[in-house]
Amino acid sequence: MKKKKKKRWSSASFYDLNLAIDGLSPTLKSSLVTTALQLGYSGIALNHVIKGAMSSSSDLCSISSVNLSAIASDNGSEIVRSAHFHREVLHGVVGTENASGSLGTDKRRGFFRQYRRLTLVVDNAMQAASLNPANPLLKSYDIVAIRPLEQRVFEQACGHLEVSQLLFYRDEFYSSLIF
């Protein structure tokens, strides 16, 4: 009697941690998330950008996740099959399995995670000071990124701020750095 090969999952996961959603309609936002899901991504981060200091409760996170169940029911099993196929290719699954199943909730295949990300664009140390761990506005986001526009803010971010990501844009930033 032949032994069945046990499925092995690689530990690799693919995420798009910068899905810009400011100004997008709910339909377009849903379409972007669906595309990431179909391509086999393990998750995405819906990104909100604030320029300058965070100050008021209007900066509190209001990003809502896309309802994956609604996507699956509206578009039938084609999206589910595509998502499972690409995950199997990307994650190195050994063996085959039918592609029916739930979208983003099957623990064997992994969850599709939707994070809420804040990118704070700062050009002086006073604006960067709002990025302290006690700030309740920051706690409403899953990922906090800073995009410094000056050398001093970059040094402050590297030495003293607690952020998830430090972003650089070649044309705007590298020309002014001295390192």
C-alpha positions, 0 to 999 in steps of 0.5 A: 500500500502506497503512503500518501505524501504529506503536504508541505507548506513553505514558510514564504508569504507574499504581502503588498504592504502599500495598497494606497486607498486614499480617494478610492471608491469602495468598488475600486478598493474591493477590486484591488484586494480581489486582485491581490487575493487572486494572485496568491498574496497572503495579505495586504496593508491598506495605506492611509497617508497623512502629511505633517503631524497627527493631531486630531481624532479625524486622524483616527483610523477609519479604514475598513477591511474588504468583506472577502465572503461577499467577494466570493459569493458575488464572483462565484468560485472562479476567484476562489480557484484562482486564489488557491491555485496561485497560493499553491504555486507561490507557497510551494505546496506538494501534491494537488487538492481541489480548489473549492473551499472558503476564501481567506478562512481555511486554516490549512491554506492560511488566512488572507490578512488585511492590515491598516497602515498609516504613512506619516510624511514629515519634514521636521522634528516637531511633526515626527514627535507625534509618533510616540507609543503613547499616542492613541491615534497610532494604536488604531493602525496595525502598521506605522510608517514614516517618510522623512523628508529631511536628514534630521528627521531621518536620524530621529526616526532611526534613533528614537521613534518606534515605527514599523517601516522607514520609507525612502523615495529616491528623487525627493530624499536621497539627494539631500542625505549626507550618508 
